[in-house]
């Protein structure tokens, strides 16, 4: 009999599930959430998310959320860098090994989105040791993927999180002991290449694409066919916050809908007409009462009979209007 069952991570956005009585703040509740939440990346155990976002999603008090993290940290079930908003479950890969070496290259794409910090280095050491020890084919695939995707990181220590100073001191002592192992295991740094303005912009667009990958569970690659839609909206004045806001909104709205989730693509979300409407829906509605007898009042009286087209419901449109 199998000891494992598959769980669809979209349960956290499922309407019926969200109407059930919520999980109480506890170490067990937080552990189950971290194992199954939508923010898990395709690198097993790596979660790019802050404690405040977790507290908000679970509707917990922030202080109680920190206390639950303390439980898991004490048991060494998780490692965290709250400043970088990075969480790691060290044993996750042991129970979620990829089916074959073909899955490894996609990790390298996601790796660019992991925040640079000491914990990222520890994640690299952990997954490298497990994957390379599993088989020669897996080891070759990992070295091929990460040999060009991972530069030597900086080791600037993070500011001390407020949740518990004692635990931070213990982590710093452990980091000093592991420093030699980290330096010996890291691949050689790539030669510095000066990037053009165009390359820098593409990097910014790629970060937004990677954010869409994380939120939707898709694996869109770095190609012009995907990036040009994002770049066109940025060139028109869209901010990174608006792009991420649209991604969050549509992943929450369509993520659990099998029919609509296929539209979670750069071409749909970032077409000119769709994106403008999606961004407008992010803004709170403000009611403005026009003065009597003004041109505004008269104009509203003219258009009011057909005002249905101004509602927030937006139908899917073509994506040719980049």
Secondary structure as the mmCIF struct_conf table of DSSP 4:
data_model
#
loop_
_struct_conf.conf_type_id
_struct_conf.id
_struct_conf.beg_label_comp_id
_struct_conf.beg_label_asym_id
_struct_conf.beg_label_seq_id
_struct_conf.end_label_comp_id
_struct_conf.end_label_asym_id
_struct_conf.end_label_seq_id
BEND BEND1 UNK A 3 UNK A 3
HELX_RH_3T_P HELX_RH_3T_P1 UNK A 9 UNK A 13
HELX_RH_AL_P HELX_RH_AL_P1 UNK A 15 UNK A 18
TURN_TY1_P TURN_TY1_P1 UNK A 19 UNK A 19
BEND BEND2 UNK A 20 UNK A 20
HELX_LH_PP_P HELX_LH_PP_P1 UNK A 21 UNK A 24
BEND BEND3 UNK A 25 UNK A 26
HELX_RH_AL_P HELX_RH_AL_P2 UNK A 27 UNK A 36
TURN_TY1_P TURN_TY1_P2 UNK A 38 UNK A 39
STRN STRN1 UNK A 40 UNK A 40
BEND BEND4 UNK A 42 UNK A 43
TURN_TY1_P TURN_TY1_P3 UNK A 44 UNK A 45
STRN STRN2 UNK A 46 UNK A 48
HELX_RH_AL_P HELX_RH_AL_P3 UNK A 51 UNK A 58
TURN_TY1_P TURN_TY1_P4 UNK A 59 UNK A 59
HELX_RH_AL_P HELX_RH_AL_P4 UNK A 62 UNK A 74
TURN_TY1_P TURN_TY1_P5 UNK A 75 UNK A 76
BEND BEND5 UNK A 77 UNK A 77
STRN STRN3 UNK A 79 UNK A 81
TURN_TY1_P TURN_TY1_P6 UNK A 82 UNK A 85
STRN STRN4 UNK A 86 UNK A 88
TURN_TY1_P TURN_TY1_P7 UNK A 90 UNK A 91
HELX_RH_AL_P HELX_RH_AL_P5 UNK A 92 UNK A 95
BEND BEND6 UNK A 96 UNK A 96
BEND BEND7 UNK A 99 UNK A 100
HELX_RH_3T_P HELX_RH_3T_P2 UNK A 101 UNK A 103
HELX_RH_AL_P HELX_RH_AL_P6 UNK A 104 UNK A 111
TURN_TY1_P TURN_TY1_P8 UNK A 112 UNK A 113
BEND BEND8 UNK A 114 UNK A 114
HELX_LH_PP_P HELX_LH_PP_P2 UNK A 115 UNK A 116
BEND BEND9 UNK A 117 UNK A 117
HELX_RH_AL_P HELX_RH_AL_P7 UNK A 118 UNK A 134
HELX_RH_AL_P HELX_RH_AL_P8 UNK A 136 UNK A 146
TURN_TY1_P TURN_TY1_P9 UNK A 147 UNK A 149
HELX_LH_PP_P HELX_LH_PP_P3 UNK A 151 UNK A 154
HELX_LH_PP_P HELX_LH_PP_P4 UNK A 156 UNK A 161
BEND BEND10 UNK A 162 UNK A 163
HELX_RH_AL_P HELX_RH_AL_P9 UNK A 165 UNK A 185
BEND BEND11 UNK A 186 UNK A 186
HELX_LH_PP_P HELX_LH_PP_P5 UNK A 187 UNK A 192
HELX_LH_PP_P HELX_LH_PP_P6 UNK A 194 UNK A 196
HELX_RH_AL_P HELX_RH_AL_P10 UNK A 197 UNK A 216
TURN_TY1_P TURN_TY1_P10 UNK A 217 UNK A 217
BEND BEND12 UNK A 222 UNK A 222
HELX_RH_AL_P HELX_RH_AL_P11 UNK A 224 UNK A 235
TURN_TY1_P TURN_TY1_P11 UNK A 236 UNK A 237
HELX_RH_AL_P HELX_RH_AL_P12 UNK A 240 UNK A 254
TURN_TY1_P TURN_TY1_P12 UNK A 255 UNK A 256
TURN_TY1_P TURN_TY1_P13 UNK A 258 UNK A 260
HELX_RH_3T_P HELX_RH_3T_P3 UNK A 261 UNK A 263
BEND BEND13 UNK A 265 UNK A 265
HELX_RH_AL_P HELX_RH_AL_P13 UNK A 266 UNK A 269
TURN_TY1_P TURN_TY1_P14 UNK A 270 UNK A 270
BEND BEND14 UNK A 271 UNK A 271
HELX_RH_AL_P HELX_RH_AL_P14 UNK A 272 UNK A 282
BEND BEND15 UNK A 283 UNK A 283
HELX_LH_PP_P HELX_LH_PP_P7 UNK A 284 UNK A 285
HELX_LH_PP_P HELX_LH_PP_P8 UNK A 290 UNK A 291
TURN_TY1_P TURN_TY1_P15 UNK A 292 UNK A 293
BEND BEND16 UNK A 294 UNK A 294
HELX_RH_AL_P HELX_RH_AL_P15 UNK A 295 UNK A 303
HELX_RH_3T_P HELX_RH_3T_P4 UNK A 304 UNK A 310
BEND BEND17 UNK A 311 UNK A 312
BEND BEND18 UNK A 319 UNK A 319
#
